[in-house]
């Protein structure tokens, strides 16, 4: 979830990628990345085919606790609460 990582994958410099994201979305790059990670997470959670622990690994989080905090900070609920909603 680092701008430099995504920029490298896109073949761009982090500075240029940040500039384009800000110009196109009006969001800071870290916010834009977070929104897309959360969108992917929500889709996987509602799909119900993986446990929350498996989702963490799929989304490249080091621990389930780190994923839970990231998700809750962004959505106001834990992944399990979201799945049940």
KETI-748881 format. One line per 2 residues: number of its first residue (from 0); their letters; for each residue z, y, x of C-alpha. Coordinates in pm, whole numbers, padded with zeros to 5 digits. Example, Ala and Ser with C-alpha at 12.3 -4.5 7.8 and 13.67 -1.06 7.14 Angstrom:
<nodes>
0> as> 00780,-00450,01230; 00714,-00106,01367
</nodes>
This chain:
<nodes>
0> xx> 00000,00000,00000; -00086,00227,00287
2> xx> -00371,00478,00285; -00476,00377,00636
4> xx> -00517,00013,00532; -00737,00095,00233
6> xx> -00933,00352,00432; -01001,00096,00705
8> xx> -01121,-00158,00446; -01355,00107,00302
10> xx> -01478,00210,00646; -01335,00562,00612
12> xx> -01083,00767,00803; -00745,00797,00628
14> xx> -00778,01176,00622; -01121,01165,00458
16> xx> -01013,00904,00205; -00708,01112,00115
18> xx> -00926,01419,00069; -01170,01235,-00159
20> xx> -00893,01077,-00369; -00723,01413,-00417
22> xx> -01050,01585,-00507; -01157,01318,-00755
24> xx> -00828,01221,-00917; -00595,01514,-00855
26> xx> -00339,01263,-00727; -00193,01212,-00384
28> xx> -00340,00897,-00225; -00008,00712,-00237
30> xx> 00017,00781,-00613; -00340,00664,-00667
32> xx> -00277,00343,-00473; 00049,00284,-00662
34> xx> -00126,00323,-00996; -00385,00061,-00904
36> xx> -00127,-00181,-00762; 00077,-00147,-01083
38> xx> -00237,-00195,-01295; -00312,-00519,-01107
40> xx> 00050,-00627,-01137; 00057,-00564,-01513
42> xx> -00260,-00765,-01561; -00121,-01057,-01361
44> xx> 00221,-01040,-01530; 00074,-01044,-01880
46> xx> -00162,-01324,-01778; 00150,-01539,-01747
48> xx> -00008,-01794,-01515; 00208,-01715,-01213
50> xx> 00578,-01677,-01163; 00702,-01334,-01058
52> xx> 00760,-01475,-00708; 00400,-01596,-00690
54> xx> 00280,-01254,-00808; 00473,-01093,-00523
56> xx> 00282,-01299,-00271; -00050,-01239,-00447
58> xx> 00011,-00863,-00431; 00134,-00881,-00068
60> xx> 00496,-00780,-00119; 00737,-00914,00142
62> xx> 01006,-01007,-00111; 01050,-01037,-00484
64> xx> 01327,-00776,-00468; 01085,-00528,-00305
66> xx> 00826,-00595,-00577; 01085,-00563,-00855
68> xx> 01198,-00225,-00721; 00840,-00100,-00673
70> xx> 00744,-00207,-01025; 01060,-00071,-01188
72> xx> 01029,00264,-01008; 00674,00296,-01141
74> xx> 00721,00163,-01495; 01090,00189,-01581
76> xx> 01125,-00186,-01634; 01136,-00497,-01422
78> xx> 00835,-00731,-01410; 01021,-00985,-01622
80> xx> 01109,-00719,-01882; 00744,-00615,-01886
82> xx> 00630,-00975,-01936; 00865,-01012,-02233
84> x> 00757,-00682,-02393
</nodes>
